């Protein structure tokens, strides 16, 4: 049976869905929403229309197969439609990547019959994921939990499945290692990108998204409207710049008045998540003795050095764009590994710095 999906009726300027051979009006096209467009993947209903659609599907059991007949592939398709409308693009892409793989293996199973065992076997069939295993479990669990929340599948059969703890990227790079990494970067554009991470402590995605309109040279900051905690804080992420970064921002804003400031060396395209990942793979190949370092180690090094140099935990959290100090204390505070610093702290505790 073909799955009902919203479609646009231009003569009425409204969205509809067909259920039980009847056309049901979901609502008028909202003002300010992107114009309706149909692609090979289907229509692009705006968020209010999708909300109305899912409410209808959840409250009208005849509009969906019964839970006992709901296949995994259909469940994932419904969730991805929701995710596309309500989540950031990078979140949606992450869900789609893992759910497509899961559907390739288990898509024909009934959703109600899926067991943690099926997920475990799927993970074991993808040994190269390593740290990505946790994200894979989260994607599948989120799809099934969403179906439970929407009344499509209740209860979720994966409630007991554990995602596991995230791997801590505890490696802190020494000044000599950082110098080696920068020396191994031949092109100026990526060297600038690396410098920006080193001097701001930003997430790689934040550096990649900086545009000229985000740069406030007078205040010496970047103001990023899109960032990891935007939905929680409802405020832009303020990145405080060193004098060197102010000058680099001035140069890049003049070179790139439109679009992202940091771009690749060849076609001058912005640094994507995959492009950054590939550059670090090449760096590890050039520096085999540093084979375990990843992009996020630069951010961890920034945070740890700030703490070692006496910057307060609250200030470090603000510099990193965290909403609380908990993450800094638990994840970035690798001070136990800074032996000399801790020995000095112990001496000061006893003698008051004498």
C-alpha positions as CSV (number, residue, x, y, z in Angstrom):
1,X,0.0,0.0,0.0
2,X,1.3,3.4,-0.9
3,X,2.2,5.6,2.1
4,X,0.0,8.8,2.2
5,X,2.1,12.0,1.9
6,X,1.2,15.7,1.9
7,X,0.9,17.4,-1.5
8,X,0.2,20.9,-2.6
9,X,-2.8,22.1,-4.5
10,X,-1.9,25.4,-6.2
11,X,-5.5,26.4,-7.1
12,X,-6.4,26.4,-3.3
13,X,-2.9,27.5,-2.1
14,X,-3.3,24.7,0.4
15,X,-1.8,21.4,1.4
16,X,-3.7,18.1,1.3
17,X,-3.3,14.4,1.9
18,X,-5.4,11.6,0.5
19,X,-6.8,9.1,3.0
20,X,-9.4,6.4,2.4
21,X,-10.0,7.8,-1.1
22,X,-10.7,11.3,0.4
23,X,-8.7,14.5,0.0
24,X,-8.2,16.0,3.5
25,X,-7.1,19.6,3.8
26,X,-4.1,20.0,6.1
27,X,-4.0,23.8,5.9
28,X,-3.0,26.8,3.8
29,X,0.6,27.4,2.8
30,X,2.1,29.5,5.7
31,X,3.2,33.1,5.0
32,X,7.0,33.3,4.9
33,X,7.5,29.6,4.3
34,X,9.6,28.5,1.2
35,X,7.5,28.2,-1.9
36,X,6.0,24.7,-2.5
37,X,8.3,22.6,-4.7
38,X,8.0,19.1,-5.9
39,X,11.2,17.0,-6.5
40,X,11.9,13.4,-7.2
41,X,11.7,12.8,-3.5
42,X,8.2,14.4,-3.2
43,X,6.8,17.7,-2.0
44,X,8.5,20.0,0.6
45,X,5.7,20.6,3.1
46,X,6.6,23.3,5.7
47,X,6.8,22.5,9.4
48,X,3.1,23.5,10.4
49,X,1.8,21.3,7.6
50,X,3.9,18.3,8.6
51,X,2.7,18.8,12.2
52,X,-0.9,18.6,11.0
53,X,-0.1,15.6,8.9
54,X,1.5,13.7,11.7
55,X,-1.3,14.5,14.1
56,X,-3.8,13.2,11.6
57,X,-1.8,10.1,11.0
58,X,-1.4,9.5,14.7
59,X,-5.1,10.0,15.5
60,X,-6.5,8.1,12.6
61,X,-5.2,4.5,12.9
62,X,-6.7,3.7,9.5
63,X,-4.3,6.1,7.9
64,X,-1.4,3.8,8.8
65,X,-0.8,0.1,8.9
66,X,-1.5,-1.3,12.3
67,X,1.5,-1.6,14.6
68,X,1.5,-5.3,13.9
69,X,1.9,-4.6,10.1
70,X,4.2,-1.5,10.3
71,X,7.6,-2.3,8.6
72,X,10.9,-0.8,9.7
73,X,11.4,0.9,6.4
74,X,8.1,2.8,6.6
75,X,8.7,3.8,10.2
76,X,12.1,5.2,9.2
77,X,10.6,7.1,6.3
78,X,8.1,8.7,8.5
79,X,10.7,9.7,11.0
80,X,13.0,11.1,8.4
81,X,10.2,13.3,7.0
82,X,9.8,14.7,10.5
83,X,13.5,15.1,11.0
84,X,13.9,16.9,7.7
85,X,11.4,19.6,8.9
86,X,12.4,19.9,12.5
87,X,16.1,19.2,12.8
88,X,19.3,20.9,11.6
89,X,20.6,19.7,8.3
90,X,23.6,18.0,9.8
91,X,21.4,16.1,12.3
92,X,19.0,15.0,9.5
93,X,22.0,13.8,7.4
94,X,23.3,11.8,10.3
95,X,20.0,10.1,10.9
96,X,19.5,9.4,7.2
97,X,23.0,7.9,6.9
98,X,22.5,5.3,9.7
99,X,18.8,4.6,9.1
100,X,19.3,3.9,5.4
101,X,22.0,1.4,6.4
102,X,19.7,-0.1,9.0
103,X,16.8,-0.4,6.5
104,X,19.1,-2.1,4.0
105,X,19.5,-4.9,6.5
106,X,16.3,-4.9,8.5
107,X,13.8,-2.8,6.4
108,X,11.4,-5.6,5.7
109,X,11.1,-6.6,9.3
110,X,8.0,-5.6,11.2
111,X,8.9,-2.8,13.6
112,X,7.2,-4.5,16.5
113,X,9.4,-7.5,16.0
114,X,12.7,-5.7,16.0
115,X,14.9,-6.7,19.0
116,X,18.2,-5.2,20.3
117,X,19.7,-8.4,18.8
118,X,18.9,-7.1,15.3
119,X,20.7,-3.8,16.0
120,X,23.7,-5.5,17.5
121,X,24.1,-7.8,14.5
122,X,23.8,-4.7,12.2
123,X,26.5,-2.9,14.2
124,X,28.8,-5.9,14.0
125,X,28.4,-6.0,10.3
126,X,29.9,-2.5,10.1
127,X,33.2,-2.8,12.0
128,X,34.7,0.3,10.5
129,X,32.2,2.6,12.4
130,X,34.1,2.3,15.7
131,X,33.2,5.5,17.4
132,X,30.2,5.9,15.1
133,X,28.5,2.8,16.7
134,X,27.0,5.0,19.4
135,X,25.6,7.5,16.9
136,X,24.1,4.6,14.9
137,X,22.3,3.2,18.0
138,X,21.1,6.7,18.9
139,X,19.6,7.2,15.3
140,X,17.7,3.9,15.4
141,X,16.5,4.4,19.0
142,X,15.4,7.9,18.2
143,X,13.3,6.8,15.2
144,X,11.5,4.1,17.3
145,X,11.0,6.4,20.2
146,X,9.5,9.0,17.9
147,X,7.1,6.4,16.5
148,X,6.1,5.6,20.1
149,X,5.6,9.3,20.9
150,X,3.4,9.8,17.8
151,X,1.3,6.8,18.6
152,X,2.5,4.9,15.5
153,X,4.2,2.1,17.5
154,X,3.7,1.5,21.2
155,X,5.7,0.6,23.0
156,X,9.1,0.8,21.3
157,X,10.8,-2.6,21.4
158,X,14.2,-0.9,21.7
159,X,13.7,0.8,25.1
160,X,16.3,-1.4,26.8
161,X,19.0,-0.9,24.1
162,X,22.0,1.0,25.4
163,X,23.9,3.4,23.2
164,X,27.0,3.2,25.3
165,X,29.2,6.1,26.5
166,X,30.8,8.5,24.1
167,X,34.6,8.0,23.6
168,X,36.5,10.8,25.3
169,X,39.0,12.4,23.0
170,X,41.4,13.0,25.8
171,X,44.6,13.6,23.7
172,X,46.1,17.0,24.5
173,X,48.6,18.2,21.9
174,X,51.9,19.6,23.0
175,X,53.3,22.8,21.5
176,X,55.8,20.7,19.5
177,X,53.1,18.5,18.2
178,X,51.0,21.5,17.2
179,X,54.0,23.0,15.4
180,X,54.5,19.8,13.5
181,X,50.8,19.7,12.5
182,X,50.9,23.3,11.2
183,X,54.1,22.6,9.3
184,X,52.5,19.6,7.6
185,X,49.7,21.8,6.3
186,X,51.0,23.1,2.9
187,X,48.2,25.4,1.7
188,X,47.3,28.7,3.3
189,X,43.5,28.3,3.4
190,X,43.6,25.2,5.6
191,X,46.4,26.6,7.7
192,X,44.2,29.6,8.3
193,X,41.4,27.2,9.3
194,X,43.7,25.4,11.7
195,X,44.8,28.7,13.2
196,X,41.2,29.7,13.8
197,X,40.5,26.5,15.7
198,X,43.7,26.9,17.7
199,X,43.1,30.5,18.7
200,X,39.3,30.4,19.3
201,X,38.7,26.9,20.6
202,X,35.7,26.7,18.2
203,X,34.1,23.6,17.0
204,X,35.2,22.8,13.4
205,X,31.6,23.3,12.2
206,X,31.5,26.8,13.8
207,X,34.7,27.9,12.0
208,X,33.4,26.5,8.7
209,X,30.2,28.5,9.0
210,X,31.7,32.0,9.8
211,X,30.5,34.6,7.3
212,X,31.5,38.3,6.9
213,X,28.2,39.4,8.5
214,X,29.1,37.4,11.7
215,X,32.3,39.4,12.2
216,X,32.3,42.4,14.6
217,X,35.7,43.9,14.2
218,X,35.1,46.7,16.6
219,X,34.1,44.4,19.4
220,X,36.6,41.7,18.3
221,X,34.1,38.9,18.2
222,X,32.2,36.6,15.9
223,X,28.5,36.3,16.5
224,X,27.2,33.0,15.1
225,X,23.4,32.6,14.9
226,X,23.6,28.9,14.1
227,X,25.4,26.7,16.6
228,X,25.1,23.6,18.7
229,X,23.2,25.1,21.6
230,X,21.1,27.7,19.7
231,X,17.8,25.9,20.5
232,X,18.7,25.9,24.2
233,X,20.0,29.4,24.6
234,X,18.1,31.3,21.9
235,X,21.2,33.5,21.6
236,X,24.0,33.7,19.1
237,X,27.3,32.0,20.0
238,X,29.8,34.8,20.7
239,X,33.4,33.8,19.9
240,X,36.1,36.1,21.4
241,X,39.0,36.8,19.1
242,X,42.7,37.3,19.7
243,X,44.3,40.3,18.0
244,X,45.7,37.9,15.4
245,X,42.2,36.5,14.7
246,X,40.8,40.0,14.4
247,X,43.3,40.8,11.6
248,X,42.7,37.4,9.9
249,X,38.9,38.0,10.1
250,X,39.4,41.5,8.6
251,X,41.4,40.0,5.7
252,X,39.0,37.1,5.0
253,X,35.9,39.4,5.2
254,X,37.5,41.6,2.5
255,X,38.3,38.5,0.4
256,X,34.9,36.8,0.9
257,X,32.1,39.4,1.5
258,X,29.5,36.7,0.7
259,X,29.3,33.2,2.1
260,X,31.7,31.4,4.5
261,X,35.1,33.0,5.1
262,X,37.1,29.8,5.3
263,X,37.3,28.1,1.9
264,X,39.4,25.3,0.3
265,X,42.4,26.1,-1.9
266,X,41.2,24.8,-5.3
267,X,37.7,25.7,-6.2
268,X,37.3,28.1,-3.2
269,X,34.5,26.0,-1.9
270,X,33.7,26.1,1.9
271,X,35.2,23.5,4.1
272,X,32.6,20.8,4.6
273,X,32.5,18.2,7.4
274,X,33.7,15.5,5.1
275,X,36.5,17.8,3.7
276,X,37.8,18.5,7.2
277,X,37.7,14.8,8.0
278,X,39.7,14.0,4.9
279,X,42.3,16.7,5.6
280,X,42.9,15.2,9.0
281,X,43.2,11.7,7.6
282,X,46.0,13.0,5.3
283,X,47.7,14.8,8.2
284,X,47.7,11.5,10.2
285,X,49.3,9.8,7.2
286,X,52.1,12.5,7.1
287,X,52.6,12.3,10.8
288,X,52.3,8.5,11.7
289,X,53.6,9.1,15.3
290,X,50.5,11.3,15.8
291,X,48.1,8.8,14.3
292,X,45.5,9.0,17.0
293,X,44.8,12.8,16.9
294,X,41.6,14.0,15.4
295,X,40.1,17.5,14.7
296,X,38.5,17.8,18.1
297,X,41.8,17.3,19.9
298,X,42.6,20.9,18.9
299,X,39.5,22.1,20.8
300,X,40.4,19.9,23.8
301,X,44.0,21.3,23.8
302,X,42.7,24.9,23.8
303,X,40.4,24.2,26.8
304,X,43.0,22.3,28.7
305,X,45.7,24.9,28.1
306,X,43.3,27.6,29.3
307,X,42.6,25.8,32.5
308,X,46.3,25.1,33.1
309,X,47.1,28.8,32.5
310,X,44.7,29.8,35.2
311,X,41.5,30.7,33.3
312,X,38.5,30.0,35.4
313,X,36.1,27.1,34.6
314,X,33.2,29.5,34.0
315,X,35.2,31.6,31.7
316,X,36.5,28.6,29.7
317,X,32.9,27.3,29.4
318,X,31.9,30.7,28.0
319,X,34.8,30.7,25.5
320,X,33.9,27.2,24.3
321,X,30.2,28.1,23.9
322,X,28.9,25.7,26.6
323,X,25.7,26.5,28.6
324,X,27.2,25.2,31.9
325,X,30.5,24.4,33.5
326,X,29.7,20.7,33.7
327,X,31.1,19.8,30.3
328,X,34.3,21.6,30.9
329,X,34.9,20.0,34.3
330,X,34.1,16.4,33.1
331,X,35.4,16.4,29.5
332,X,38.0,19.1,29.0
333,X,39.6,19.3,32.4
334,X,42.5,16.9,31.8
335,X,44.4,18.5,34.6
336,X,45.1,15.1,36.3
337,X,47.4,14.4,33.3
338,X,49.2,17.7,33.8
339,X,51.5,16.3,36.5
340,X,53.7,19.4,37.1
341,X,50.6,21.7,37.3
342,X,49.0,19.4,39.9
343,X,52.2,19.1,41.9
344,X,52.3,22.9,42.0
345,X,48.7,23.0,43.1
346,X,49.4,20.5,45.9
347,X,52.4,22.6,47.1
348,X,50.2,25.8,47.1
349,X,47.5,24.0,49.0
350,X,49.9,23.2,51.8
351,X,52.2,26.2,51.9
352,X,50.1,29.0,50.4
353,X,52.4,29.4,47.4
354,X,55.6,29.7,49.4
